Amino acid sequence: MFSRFIVGHEVWEEEKAEHAKYLIRKATLSQGIAGKPLVLHSDNGSPMKAATFQATLEKLGVQSSFSRPRVSNDNPYSEALFKTMKYRPKYPFKGFTSLEEARRWVDKFVKWYNKEHLHSGINFLTPYQRHYGLDKKVMENRIKVYKKAKEKHPERWSNNIRNWELPEYVALNPIAEEEAKELLNKSN
């Protein structure tokens, strides 16, 4: 959620717990986060709730989080990703002719999404830049460019330059500050 970076993906012909287990293991190892605090938010599908998959998550130190039943927008970040995917030119609305073709298309999409797509939700950075800490330098440069432009042509500016700050954290369905304080007071 923080960077919108796709840390792992797979395409299979069927939905199985073994495939989900493989994907999570591959993603946590590739990111060097196996055993570190991590939450996997998913839908309520049977592969995501399967005992073998849950055991794998537990071994990897990953906590499960599930969407609420019949709430399709519980994870707006993944919903936005799927919308971006479906609105790409050449999206295969008629399907794929083979598993290999589907895998090639998804690989190409993920590469584009992570490294080329300037994401509006993270101030027009690529997910790759945000995920790997390259964002601060990019934003510092943008601020310099905007300040120079404003100095050169102040008549084009009605106010301050755009706010290029990025949030320090993001949350899925965050609770209001007052609610958090109330919960903290009850626990003390």
Steps between C-alpha positions, in 0.01 A plus 500: 500500500779742590667493159238325283786277384397152384739281702394171344266360240414168343250379242352152533213320331331424831475654845673279757653548842830352375530777241425770759754341735766502226427865412523623859820307565652635176394860574621506862835348406553730200428804718716376789207522739445139600447494876450878525166650605272490199125496440346336195157643423291280273148409408319213671578244231557139603869493385574798723333332798636149439677345798824428308513858375431639847776276640742639238408856595557418866845350424589814304375726779221642285173601663176441306245773443177432313249721327164526668240267347319655201712819510667527160698816572669401826837533331482807279868463409453163331172616344685798349771267370243279326331805346837622371560155352163486327534847348841432344514508122486149357339355813393152387122526550448181300741303716823322422572212265739333744639512852834614357334793320326604823826481693683709237227765504496522881882510518503790253224680692677461837827628355321805356296560817798478737762685296325732252151583627493840672248430774271787597448353849871548578549842341593374154788277599541146378430233759864391456628847597281510811569141603877527480537847655581689180197723557665755729760598242238519223279723715789726602581547132135572412478767768815667363361493145165645610668775706719597204198507271309721745796738534539521123128555425317609819202618292417136422458415868192590700627354824770273640654215310333161515540306822739217417506350852437131537330331793727325748255213540179368350227290656228275369165621635662722766306592811440863590746663741226546762408131477865400543532720810181350642631146447832589662324652801285187545805274496684702769 
